[in-house]
Amino acid sequence: MAKLPPPVLKYIYAQFLGDQSLAYFLTDRQGKVIERGGDLDRLNLNLPLPGDTITDALLFMEGLLPLDTPSLQIPCVKMESDLSVDVHLFPTSEGYGLILVDATRTENKRVRLQQKANELVLLREKHARIINQYLGKGLAEQLLDLNFNQSGERKKIAILFADIRGFTQYAEQRDAGQVFDMLNEYLSVMIQPVLEEGGMVDKIIGDAVMAIFGILPSGFNPAVQVLHTAFKVIENVKLLGSKCADPHRAALQVGIGIASGEVILGILGTRERRTLSVIGHSVNLASRLEKQARPGQIIIDKTTYNAAGQLREAFTPVQLKLKGIRGPINAFVRDSAW
């Protein structure tokens, strides 16, 4: 390798080491220290001294000599002084060279990332427990009582999709724990009306809820049940926002899409953990309508509108072009200011 001028060496040192401390040891082939130098004091390396056997003074070196590879790098080795160093061991013409680079900053970052990962695991477990509250054994027992055909059956129901508008952008600027606690508050006020109106929470997907009506025996019109639920969700979210000092959180609103029609129902899972799988055009339609709804809006399909009785007065007709659905469809919109 060509000899490098001091300015080049200085640049390389600054570029790859920065303000990290570095110490080095040169030994003979028996591992006795010939020379040492660098930031020995900063790395708290009083030993080994020249003439000492390096494996006696640095315990992590035990078993590494003689070196049987061209070089050896071991990241983040914990020293007896509790410092972490990156170890670089390589052969020289006289024996071996050992370079120790301060890795305390890297180790601290790794520890912080591990702590963050542990926090996220705890949040996921907490989220799972909350979801089980709504989709757990109680629902499994109800589904068993209904004696649905395992291979699926057709049934006319109403489907609701509700999504918190602006939540993703809000969450990107907040701590994970803060986001989860806030999301739990919003999901609670969105889910409770579903349960009150005799509906069933089918899925919770991030900041969105899918609910179905007409499955559990109630004696009520599913179209009326789903609309009462939607009205309550809009008002609950608005009330929750009005209590928040954070203007960005106070501005969060929900968009809702609703459709009614015949779907195929089937039970998936084990006896301990069962849930419904709902398939059909009305499911896709409700999802597409929700995507079209602006903050605070409820958009319903014509079938739901025709079955809504006096609740139809809250809605105005509109034609929409929806992704994946041929031609414009007749839909009906209720704004939050209604």
Residue frames relative to the residue before (quaternion, step in Angstrom):
aa qw qx qy qz dx dy dz
M 1.0000 0.0000 0.0000 0.0000 0.00 0.00 0.00
A 0.4932 -0.6711 0.4685 0.2948 3.56 -0.93 0.92
K 0.5230 -0.6218 0.4834 0.3256 3.55 -1.15 0.67
L 0.2753 -0.7846 0.5395 0.1324 3.56 -0.80 1.06
P 0.4799 -0.6709 0.4775 0.3026 3.60 -0.97 0.81
P 0.6852 -0.5167 0.3267 0.3959 3.61 -1.16 0.55
P 0.6461 0.5146 -0.3620 0.4321 3.70 0.85 -0.75
V 0.6470 0.5087 -0.3182 0.4705 3.59 1.04 -0.78
L 0.6560 0.5057 -0.3105 0.4663 3.57 0.93 -0.88
K 0.6363 0.5327 -0.3235 0.4547 3.55 1.02 -0.82
Y 0.6525 0.5089 -0.3139 0.4656 3.58 0.98 -0.87
I 0.6561 0.5111 -0.3145 0.4576 3.58 0.90 -0.93
Y 0.6421 0.5304 -0.3195 0.4519 3.56 0.95 -0.89
A 0.6937 0.4742 -0.2755 0.4669 3.57 0.88 -1.01
Q 0.6667 0.5304 -0.3054 0.4254 3.57 0.98 -0.87
F 0.7994 0.3319 -0.1523 0.4770 3.56 0.85 -0.96
L 0.7502 0.3519 -0.2152 0.5168 3.59 1.15 -0.41
G 0.1819 -0.7987 0.5508 0.1600 3.57 1.02 -0.75
D 0.7704 -0.3042 0.2459 0.5035 3.55 -0.80 -1.04
Q 0.3781 0.7230 -0.4938 0.3009 3.59 1.22 0.40
S 0.4304 -0.6925 0.5188 0.2570 3.56 -1.02 0.81
L 0.0897 -0.7898 0.6065 0.0162 3.54 -1.16 0.73
A 0.0249 -0.7668 0.6412 0.0160 3.53 -1.10 0.79
Y 0.1228 -0.7997 0.5836 0.0688 3.56 -1.14 0.59
F 0.1190 -0.7488 0.6473 0.0786 3.52 -1.35 0.50
L 0.1375 -0.7512 0.6398 0.0864 3.56 -1.09 0.81
T 0.0773 -0.8161 0.5728 -0.0006 3.58 -0.82 0.99
D 0.4921 -0.5875 0.5233 0.3726 3.51 -1.34 0.10
R 0.7375 -0.4397 0.2736 0.4335 3.57 -1.29 -0.02
Q 0.6508 0.4847 -0.3184 0.4900 3.60 1.26 -0.27
G 0.5719 -0.6306 0.3622 0.3795 3.58 1.28 0.04
K 0.4736 0.6507 -0.4631 0.3711 3.61 1.22 0.30
V 0.4896 -0.6952 0.4518 0.2701 3.56 -0.88 1.04
I 0.2133 -0.7682 0.5961 0.0953 3.54 -0.89 1.05
E 0.7973 -0.0331 0.0853 0.5966 3.53 0.94 -0.93
R 0.0094 -0.7797 0.6259 0.0147 3.52 -1.19 0.58
G 0.1283 0.8058 -0.5697 0.0983 3.59 -1.19 0.44
G 0.5272 0.6199 -0.4740 0.3364 3.53 -1.33 -0.13
D 0.7370 -0.4007 0.3107 0.4469 3.56 -1.27 -0.47
L 0.0171 -0.8515 0.5239 -0.0152 3.56 0.67 1.13
D 0.6663 0.5087 -0.3119 0.4471 3.58 0.93 -0.86
R 0.6663 0.5081 -0.3088 0.4500 3.59 0.92 -0.92
L 0.7199 0.3963 -0.2435 0.5151 3.58 1.10 -0.61
N 0.4249 -0.7405 0.4335 0.2884 3.55 1.35 0.21
L 0.3974 0.7138 -0.4683 0.3365 3.57 1.01 0.91
N 0.0462 -0.8118 0.5818 -0.0172 3.60 0.15 1.28
L 0.7617 0.1945 -0.0993 0.6100 3.54 1.17 -0.64
P 0.5890 -0.1230 -0.7919 -0.1043 1.57 -2.32 0.99
L 0.4125 -0.6747 0.5588 0.2497 3.51 -1.30 0.51
P 0.6642 -0.4621 0.3711 0.4556 3.61 -1.20 0.22
G 0.7497 0.3271 -0.2841 0.5003 3.55 -0.86 1.04
D 0.6053 0.5425 -0.3620 0.4562 3.59 1.20 -0.39
T 0.4520 -0.6335 0.5437 0.3143 3.56 -1.25 0.48
I 0.4623 -0.7422 0.4130 0.2547 3.55 -0.58 1.17
T 0.6429 0.5311 -0.3291 0.4431 3.60 1.07 -0.66
D 0.6138 0.5378 -0.3526 0.4580 3.62 1.21 -0.41
A 0.7367 0.4293 -0.2313 0.4684 3.59 1.02 -0.80
L 0.7615 0.2504 -0.1440 0.5802 3.59 1.07 -0.70
L 0.3322 -0.8097 0.4487 0.1810 3.55 -0.07 1.35
F 0.6315 0.5516 -0.3526 0.4155 3.61 1.02 -0.67
M 0.5983 0.5771 -0.3554 0.4274 3.61 1.27 -0.31
E 0.4610 0.6959 -0.4414 0.3291 3.59 1.25 -0.27
G 0.8242 0.2061 -0.1798 0.4959 3.58 -0.77 1.07
L 0.6020 0.5841 -0.3623 0.4065 3.61 1.23 -0.17
L 0.7269 0.3359 -0.2153 0.5590 3.56 1.25 -0.41
P 0.5001 -0.1994 -0.8416 0.0419 1.53 -1.98 1.54
L 0.5088 -0.6567 0.4757 0.2889 3.55 -1.14 0.74
D 0.1334 -0.8228 0.5496 0.0567 3.60 -0.70 1.05
T 0.6516 0.4229 -0.3298 0.5365 3.58 1.23 0.48
P 0.6635 -0.5111 0.3439 0.4246 3.63 -1.17 0.37
S 0.7687 -0.1414 0.0962 0.6163 3.58 1.12 -0.64
L 0.1907 -0.7733 0.5959 0.1027 3.54 -1.28 0.29
Q 0.0403 -0.7810 0.6232 0.0074 3.58 -0.90 0.97
I 0.0209 -0.7807 0.6242 -0.0206 3.56 -0.87 1.01
P 0.2505 -0.8048 0.5175 0.1474 3.64 -0.46 1.11
C 0.8836 0.1092 -0.0632 0.4509 3.52 -1.34 0.57
V 0.1894 0.7634 -0.5838 0.2014 3.57 0.60 1.19
K 0.3522 -0.7449 0.5306 0.1989 3.57 -0.80 1.03
M 0.2840 -0.7658 0.5595 0.1407 3.57 -0.77 1.13
E 0.6559 -0.4915 0.3861 0.4232 3.56 -1.30 0.21
S 0.6470 0.5168 -0.3130 0.4651 3.59 1.16 -0.58
D 0.5054 -0.6648 0.3823 0.3956 3.59 1.40 0.01
L 0.4939 0.6095 -0.4573 0.4188 3.59 1.23 0.24
S 0.2977 -0.7189 0.5928 0.2076 3.55 -1.24 0.51
V 0.0378 -0.8004 0.5982 -0.0083 3.57 -0.94 0.90
D 0.3731 -0.6463 0.6056 0.2762 3.52 -1.32 0.46
V 0.2457 -0.7927 0.5491 0.0984 3.55 -0.77 1.11
H 0.0240 -0.7697 0.6379 -0.0102 3.57 -0.93 0.99
L 0.0080 -0.8061 0.5886 -0.0603 3.58 -0.52 1.23
F 0.1027 0.8040 -0.5719 0.1263 3.59 -0.78 1.01
P 0.5145 -0.6442 0.4633 0.3250 3.61 -1.17 0.52
T 0.1477 -0.7487 0.6382 0.1020 3.56 -1.27 0.58
S 0.6973 -0.4582 0.3275 0.4434 3.56 -1.26 0.08
E 0.7410 0.3981 -0.2229 0.4926 3.60 1.10 -0.64
G 0.7912 -0.1647 0.1497 0.5696 3.59 1.17 -0.47
Y 0.7133 -0.4014 0.3293 0.4707 3.54 -0.44 -1.27
G 0.2236 -0.7364 0.6187 0.1577 3.51 -1.30 0.48
L 0.0928 -0.7803 0.6177 0.0331 3.55 -1.04 0.85
I 0.0461 -0.7773 0.6275 0.0028 3.57 -0.80 1.05
L 0.1160 -0.7746 0.6208 0.0346 3.53 -0.93 1.00
V 0.0913 -0.7968 0.5973 0.0070 3.57 -0.69 1.14
D 0.5140 -0.6599 0.4579 0.3011 3.54 -0.84 1.02
A 0.0491 -0.8144 0.5780 -0.0174 3.59 -0.67 1.14
T 0.2662 0.7998 -0.5043 0.1873 3.58 1.22 0.40
R 0.6563 0.5124 -0.3174 0.4538 3.58 0.94 -0.89
T 0.6567 0.5054 -0.3099 0.4662 3.59 0.97 -0.87
E 0.6588 0.5085 -0.3078 0.4611 3.55 0.97 -0.87
N 0.6440 0.5145 -0.3257 0.4631 3.59 0.96 -0.82
K 0.6351 0.5173 -0.3263 0.4718 3.58 1.04 -0.80
R 0.6415 0.5222 -0.3243 0.4589 3.57 0.99 -0.84
V 0.6457 0.5179 -0.3164 0.4634 3.56 0.99 -0.85
R 0.6517 0.5081 -0.3188 0.4642 3.59 0.98 -0.85
L 0.6465 0.5085 -0.3237 0.4676 3.58 0.99 -0.81
Q 0.6422 0.5151 -0.3242 0.4660 3.57 1.01 -0.79
Q 0.6375 0.5172 -0.3270 0.4682 3.57 1.00 -0.82
K 0.6424 0.5205 -0.3178 0.4641 3.56 1.02 -0.85
A 0.6418 0.5190 -0.3180 0.4665 3.55 1.00 -0.84
N 0.6410 0.5181 -0.3222 0.4657 3.58 1.01 -0.81
E 0.6356 0.5258 -0.3268 0.4613 3.57 1.03 -0.81
L 0.6624 0.5060 -0.3072 0.4591 3.58 0.97 -0.87
V 0.6113 0.5357 -0.3487 0.4667 3.58 1.08 -0.71
L 0.6576 0.5031 -0.3069 0.4693 3.57 0.95 -0.88
L 0.6441 0.5162 -0.3239 0.4623 3.58 1.01 -0.81
R 0.6430 0.5139 -0.3299 0.4623 3.59 0.97 -0.81
E 0.6517 0.5047 -0.3214 0.4662 3.59 0.97 -0.82
K 0.6403 0.5169 -0.3208 0.4690 3.56 1.02 -0.81
H 0.6419 0.5199 -0.3141 0.4680 3.56 0.99 -0.89
A 0.6417 0.5302 -0.3245 0.4492 3.58 0.97 -0.86
R 0.6450 0.5147 -0.3257 0.4614 3.59 0.99 -0.81
I 0.6474 0.5149 -0.3238 0.4592 3.58 1.00 -0.82
I 0.6477 0.5059 -0.3199 0.4713 3.57 0.96 -0.86
N 0.6354 0.5346 -0.3296 0.4492 3.59 0.99 -0.81
Q 0.5598 0.6011 -0.3868 0.4191 3.57 1.16 -0.56
Y 0.7642 0.3482 -0.1797 0.5124 3.56 1.06 -0.79
L 0.7915 0.2879 -0.1321 0.5226 3.59 1.07 -0.68
G 0.4952 0.7167 -0.3848 0.3051 3.59 1.24 0.22
K 0.8682 -0.1362 0.0793 0.4706 3.53 -1.18 -0.71
G 0.5959 0.5762 -0.3725 0.4172 3.61 1.03 -0.70
L 0.6758 0.4712 -0.2846 0.4902 3.54 0.93 -0.91
A 0.6177 0.5503 -0.3500 0.4394 3.58 0.97 -0.79
E 0.6655 0.5017 -0.3050 0.4608 3.57 0.94 -0.89
Q 0.6422 0.5204 -0.3271 0.4581 3.58 1.01 -0.82
L 0.6543 0.5145 -0.3140 0.4566 3.57 0.97 -0.84
L 0.6379 0.5200 -0.3289 0.4630 3.58 1.02 -0.75
D 0.6460 0.5336 -0.3138 0.4467 3.57 1.03 -0.83
L 0.6672 0.5179 -0.3056 0.4396 3.60 1.10 -0.67
N 0.2825 -0.8118 0.4739 0.1912 3.59 1.31 -0.24
F 0.1443 0.7943 -0.5719 0.1456 3.57 0.81 0.97
N 0.5434 -0.5997 0.4826 0.3350 3.52 -1.19 0.65
Q 0.4896 -0.6813 0.4568 0.2957 3.60 -0.76 1.00
S 0.7096 0.4547 -0.2666 0.4676 3.59 1.03 -0.72
G 0.6468 -0.5468 0.3081 0.4332 3.58 1.25 0.08
E 0.0019 0.7774 -0.6290 -0.0053 3.54 -1.24 0.52
R 0.4878 -0.6674 0.4837 0.2876 3.58 -1.22 0.45
K 0.0851 0.7899 -0.6004 0.0913 3.54 -1.03 0.84
K 0.3866 -0.7028 0.5467 0.2403 3.57 -1.11 0.69
I 0.0963 0.7979 -0.5819 0.1243 3.55 -0.65 1.15
A 0.3683 -0.6627 0.5866 0.2849 3.55 -1.39 -0.06
I 0.1747 -0.7955 0.5779 0.0515 3.55 -1.00 0.92
L 0.1124 -0.7877 0.6049 0.0312 3.55 -0.98 0.93
F 0.0642 -0.7410 0.6668 0.0474 3.53 -1.11 0.85
A 0.0016 0.7904 -0.6118 0.0312 3.58 -0.89 0.98
D 0.0254 -0.8075 0.5876 -0.0457 3.56 -0.86 1.01
I 0.4205 -0.6956 0.5229 0.2566 3.58 -1.00 0.86
R 0.3059 -0.7747 0.5283 0.1650 3.57 -0.52 1.17
G 0.8199 0.2320 -0.1925 0.4867 3.56 -0.96 0.94
F 0.4379 0.7301 -0.4474 0.2739 3.58 1.26 -0.01
T 0.6339 0.5533 -0.3460 0.4152 3.60 0.93 -0.86
Q 0.6727 0.4823 -0.2981 0.4753 3.58 0.89 -0.92
Y 0.6295 0.5313 -0.3289 0.4618 3.58 1.03 -0.79
A 0.6926 0.5066 -0.2843 0.4276 3.58 0.87 -0.99
E 0.6128 0.5860 -0.3522 0.3963 3.59 1.05 -0.72
Q 0.7248 0.4330 -0.2369 0.4807 3.59 1.14 -0.55
R 0.6937 0.4736 -0.2647 0.4737 3.60 1.29 -0.01
D 0.6141 -0.5298 0.4471 0.3772 3.51 -1.36 0.35
A 0.6172 -0.5906 0.3752 0.3598 3.58 -1.08 0.79
G 0.6645 0.5064 -0.3113 0.4530 3.60 0.91 -0.85
Q 0.6438 0.5180 -0.3096 0.4704 3.55 1.01 -0.84
V 0.6491 0.5145 -0.3138 0.4642 3.58 0.96 -0.87
F 0.6742 0.5018 -0.3098 0.4446 3.57 0.86 -0.92
D 0.6522 0.5122 -0.3216 0.4570 3.60 0.90 -0.86
M 0.6583 0.5022 -0.3062 0.4697 3.56 0.99 -0.88
L 0.6569 0.5135 -0.3130 0.4548 3.58 0.93 -0.90
N 0.6213 0.5431 -0.3377 0.4528 3.56 1.02 -0.75
E 0.6274 0.5316 -0.3320 0.4621 3.59 1.03 -0.79
Y 0.7015 0.4717 -0.2763 0.4573 3.56 0.84 -0.99
L 0.6519 0.5099 -0.3293 0.4545 3.58 0.94 -0.82
S 0.6144 0.5620 -0.3490 0.4299 3.57 1.04 -0.72
V 0.7221 0.4208 -0.2577 0.4848 3.61 0.87 -0.92
M 0.6259 0.5065 -0.3468 0.4810 3.60 1.26 -0.23
I 0.7007 0.4797 -0.2634 0.4577 3.57 1.04 -0.81
Q 0.6105 0.6015 -0.3580 0.3707 3.59 0.95 -0.84
P 0.6583 0.4958 -0.3355 0.4564 3.67 0.87 -0.75
V 0.5854 0.5653 -0.3720 0.4464 3.60 1.10 -0.63
L 0.6907 0.4735 -0.2755 0.4721 3.57 0.87 -0.96
E 0.6430 0.5361 -0.3209 0.4429 3.59 1.00 -0.83
E 0.7437 0.4061 -0.2184 0.4840 3.58 1.02 -0.77
G 0.5894 -0.6266 0.3518 0.3690 3.57 1.24 0.31
G 0.4662 0.6678 -0.4536 0.3617 3.56 1.18 0.51
M 0.3612 -0.7038 0.5693 0.2238 3.52 -1.35 -0.01
V 0.3524 -0.7060 0.5709 0.2267 3.58 -0.88 0.95
D 0.2270 -0.8045 0.5386 0.1061 3.54 -0.53 1.20
K 0.8066 -0.0499 0.0708 0.5847 3.58 0.94 -0.89
I 0.1268 -0.7093 0.6825 0.1223 3.50 -1.35 0.52
I 0.0021 0.8079 -0.5859 0.0630 3.57 -0.49 1.22
G 0.8066 -0.1703 0.0818 0.5602 3.57 -0.07 1.27
D 0.7944 -0.2229 0.1971 0.5295 3.58 -0.55 -1.19
A 0.6197 0.5343 -0.3407 0.4631 3.61 1.22 0.36
V 0.1827 -0.7664 0.6103 0.0828 3.54 -1.22 0.70
M 0.1196 -0.7432 0.6525 0.0869 3.56 -1.10 0.79
A 0.0066 0.8000 -0.5984 0.0426 3.56 -0.81 1.03
I 0.1835 -0.7792 0.5923 0.0915 3.56 -1.16 0.63
F 0.1630 -0.7821 0.6001 0.0404 3.53 -1.13 0.80
G 0.6926 0.4352 -0.3474 0.4585 3.53 -1.04 0.89
I 0.5508 0.5937 -0.3962 0.4327 3.56 1.29 0.16
L 0.7449 0.3519 -0.2003 0.5303 3.56 0.73 -1.09
P 0.5109 -0.6622 0.4453 0.3195 3.61 -0.91 0.85
S 0.1085 0.8071 -0.5720 0.0983 3.59 -0.74 1.06
G 0.4060 -0.7281 0.4660 0.2964 3.58 1.14 -0.51
F 0.6258 0.5327 -0.3362 0.4601 3.61 1.29 0.05
N 0.5922 -0.5579 0.4580 0.3581 3.52 -1.33 0.43
P 0.4468 -0.7146 0.4597 0.2799 3.65 -0.59 1.06
A 0.6239 0.5426 -0.3512 0.4393 3.61 1.03 -0.70
V 0.6577 0.4823 -0.3049 0.4918 3.58 1.02 -0.75
Q 0.6245 0.5427 -0.3342 0.4514 3.59 0.98 -0.82
V 0.7074 0.4711 -0.2786 0.4472 3.57 0.80 -1.02
L 0.6598 0.4969 -0.3236 0.4615 3.61 1.01 -0.69
H 0.6182 0.5182 -0.3481 0.4776 3.60 1.00 -0.73
T 0.6289 0.5313 -0.3256 0.4649 3.58 1.04 -0.79
A 0.6689 0.5077 -0.3032 0.4504 3.57 0.86 -0.96
F 0.6364 0.5233 -0.3325 0.4589 3.60 0.94 -0.84
K 0.6741 0.5010 -0.2945 0.4560 3.58 0.93 -0.94
V 0.6341 0.5348 -0.3356 0.4464 3.59 0.97 -0.84
I 0.6480 0.5179 -0.3184 0.4587 3.59 0.89 -0.91
E 0.7008 0.4652 -0.2726 0.4672 3.58 0.85 -0.97
N 0.6417 0.5324 -0.3325 0.4406 3.60 0.97 -0.81
V 0.6713 0.4884 -0.2975 0.4715 3.57 0.94 -0.89
K 0.6336 0.5228 -0.3263 0.4677 3.57 1.03 -0.79
L 0.6611 0.5003 -0.3027 0.4702 3.60 0.97 -0.85
L 0.6371 0.5227 -0.3275 0.4621 3.58 0.97 -0.81
G 0.6671 0.5091 -0.2968 0.4558 3.57 0.96 -0.85
S 0.6441 0.5439 -0.3254 0.4283 3.58 1.03 -0.75
K 0.6664 0.4977 -0.2945 0.4707 3.58 1.23 -0.41
C 0.6017 0.5900 -0.3439 0.4143 3.59 1.29 -0.14
A 0.4077 -0.7023 0.5303 0.2437 3.56 -1.01 0.86
D 0.6161 0.5419 -0.3422 0.4579 3.59 1.17 -0.60
P 0.3735 -0.7596 0.4795 0.2316 3.65 -0.46 1.12
H 0.6170 0.5431 -0.3542 0.4460 3.61 1.09 -0.62
R 0.6759 0.4626 -0.2956 0.4916 3.57 0.98 -0.79
A 0.6254 0.5488 -0.3384 0.4394 3.59 1.01 -0.76
A 0.6690 0.5164 -0.2961 0.4450 3.58 1.14 -0.62
L 0.5012 0.6626 -0.4338 0.3487 3.61 1.21 -0.22
Q 0.0138 0.7830 -0.6209 0.0342 3.56 -0.96 0.93
V 0.4548 -0.6823 0.5135 0.2531 3.53 -1.35 0.23
G 0.1865 -0.7273 0.6461 0.1372 3.54 -1.21 0.67
I 0.1114 -0.8228 0.5573 0.0065 3.58 -0.85 1.01
G 0.0801 -0.7631 0.6397 0.0437 3.54 -1.12 0.82
I 0.0563 -0.8045 0.5910 -0.0202 3.57 -0.95 0.95
A 0.0713 0.7696 -0.6331 0.0428 3.55 -1.07 0.80
S 0.1892 -0.7744 0.5955 0.0994 3.56 -1.20 0.57
G 0.3635 0.7288 -0.5322 0.2313 3.55 -1.13 0.61
E 0.6686 -0.4931 0.3734 0.4127 3.53 -1.33 -0.09
V 0.0211 -0.7845 0.6194 -0.0201 3.55 -0.94 0.94
I 0.4228 -0.6451 0.5564 0.3090 3.53 -1.36 0.10
L 0.1472 -0.7903 0.5930 0.0449 3.55 -0.81 1.09
G 0.0962 0.7802 -0.6161 0.0493 3.53 -1.08 0.74
I 0.3943 -0.7143 0.5272 0.2373 3.57 -1.08 0.72
L 0.0926 -0.7805 0.6175 0.0284 3.56 -0.91 1.00
G 0.6748 0.5106 -0.3629 0.3902 3.56 -1.18 0.54
T 0.6081 -0.5445 0.4400 0.3743 3.53 -1.38 -0.17
R 0.7052 -0.4369 0.3278 0.4520 3.56 -1.29 0.06
E 0.6810 0.4893 -0.2924 0.4597 3.60 1.06 -0.74
R 0.8078 0.1351 -0.0313 0.5728 3.58 1.08 -0.62
R 0.1551 0.8038 -0.5521 0.1583 3.57 0.06 1.30
T 0.0316 0.7727 -0.6338 0.0145 3.50 -1.19 0.61
L 0.5264 -0.6412 0.4643 0.3103 3.53 -1.28 0.34
S 0.1887 -0.7034 0.6651 0.1649 3.50 -1.25 0.54
V 0.1228 -0.8070 0.5775 0.0125 3.58 -0.69 1.15
I 0.0001 0.8142 -0.5768 0.0659 3.57 -0.62 1.16
G 0.4804 0.6729 -0.4836 0.2873 3.57 -0.97 0.80
H 0.7023 -0.4723 0.3368 0.4126 3.53 -1.33 0.32
S 0.6521 0.5409 -0.3289 0.4173 3.60 0.94 -0.82
V 0.5997 0.5468 -0.3578 0.4619 3.58 1.12 -0.62
N 0.6752 0.4805 -0.2871 0.4804 3.57 0.88 -0.96
L 0.6463 0.5304 -0.3217 0.4443 3.58 0.98 -0.84
A 0.6537 0.5060 -0.3187 0.4637 3.60 0.90 -0.87
S 0.6456 0.5176 -0.3166 0.4638 3.57 1.00 -0.81
R 0.6667 0.4948 -0.3010 0.4692 3.59 0.95 -0.87
L 0.6379 0.5198 -0.3286 0.4637 3.60 0.99 -0.76
E 0.6287 0.5305 -0.3382 0.4571 3.58 1.00 -0.78
K 0.6409 0.5288 -0.3281 0.4494 3.60 0.99 -0.79
Q 0.6763 0.4933 -0.2847 0.4672 3.61 1.15 -0.63
A 0.5894 0.6177 -0.3635 0.3726 3.58 1.17 -0.58
R 0.3510 -0.7114 0.5699 0.2143 3.53 -0.97 0.91
P 0.6987 -0.4453 0.3154 0.4627 3.63 -1.20 0.23
G 0.8163 0.2175 -0.1903 0.5002 3.55 -0.81 1.03
Q 0.6068 0.5769 -0.3503 0.4199 3.61 1.24 -0.10
I 0.1559 -0.7163 0.6675 0.1308 3.51 -1.34 0.51
I 0.0538 -0.7828 0.6198 0.0153 3.60 -0.80 1.00
I 0.0686 -0.8074 0.5860 -0.0024 3.57 -0.79 1.06
D 0.4867 -0.6513 0.4931 0.3095 3.56 -1.22 0.45
K 0.7111 -0.4788 0.3118 0.4098 3.57 -1.32 0.25
T 0.6241 0.5511 -0.3463 0.4323 3.60 1.02 -0.75
T 0.6584 0.4878 -0.3038 0.4861 3.59 0.94 -0.86
Y 0.6376 0.5414 -0.3210 0.4442 3.58 0.96 -0.89
N 0.6866 0.4935 -0.2919 0.4471 3.60 0.88 -0.93
A 0.7261 0.4234 -0.2378 0.4868 3.60 1.16 -0.59
A 0.5490 0.6893 -0.3535 0.3138 3.59 1.31 -0.12
G 0.3761 -0.7421 0.4886 0.2628 3.64 1.21 -0.14
Q 0.8426 -0.1418 0.1191 0.5057 3.55 -0.96 -0.88
L 0.5564 0.6196 -0.3924 0.3907 3.58 1.18 -0.40
R 0.5080 0.6563 -0.4177 0.3697 3.60 1.24 -0.27
E 0.5671 0.6350 -0.3805 0.3611 3.57 1.13 -0.60
A 0.6340 0.5521 -0.3316 0.4281 3.60 1.17 -0.47
F 0.7219 0.4617 -0.2218 0.4653 3.59 1.25 -0.34
T 0.2024 -0.7529 0.6152 0.1176 3.53 -1.23 0.62
P 0.5155 -0.6763 0.4279 0.3061 3.61 -0.97 0.81
V 0.0369 0.7700 -0.6356 0.0410 3.54 -1.23 0.63
Q 0.2908 -0.7247 0.5891 0.2076 3.58 -1.15 0.54
L 0.0738 -0.8147 0.5751 -0.0070 3.56 -0.87 1.00
K 0.2567 -0.7027 0.6367 0.1868 3.52 -1.26 0.58
L 0.0903 -0.8294 0.5513 -0.0056 3.55 -0.55 1.19
K 0.5564 -0.6189 0.4532 0.3194 3.53 -1.08 0.82
G 0.8324 0.2105 -0.1665 0.4848 3.55 -0.91 0.95
I 0.6899 0.3997 -0.2695 0.5400 3.60 1.30 0.01
R 0.4392 -0.7408 0.4495 0.2374 3.56 -0.67 1.15
G 0.8588 0.1269 -0.1163 0.4826 3.53 -1.02 0.93
P 0.6038 -0.5380 0.4257 0.4059 3.60 -1.27 0.20
I 0.2190 -0.7711 0.5830 0.1328 3.58 -1.10 0.65
N 0.4581 -0.6434 0.5353 0.2995 3.54 -1.25 0.47
A 0.0498 0.7883 -0.6080 0.0803 3.56 -0.69 1.12
F 0.2882 -0.7474 0.5789 0.1526 3.54 -1.32 0.18
V 0.1944 -0.8210 0.5361 0.0278 3.54 -0.83 1.10
R 0.0828 -0.7384 0.6656 0.0701 3.51 -1.18 0.74
D 0.2695 -0.7644 0.5673 0.1458 3.59 -0.74 1.07
S 0.6353 -0.5615 0.3766 0.3732 3.54 -1.22 0.53
A 0.6634 0.5185 -0.3097 0.4418 3.58 1.13 -0.57
W 0.4333 0.7292 -0.4564 0.2687 3.62 1.23 -0.10
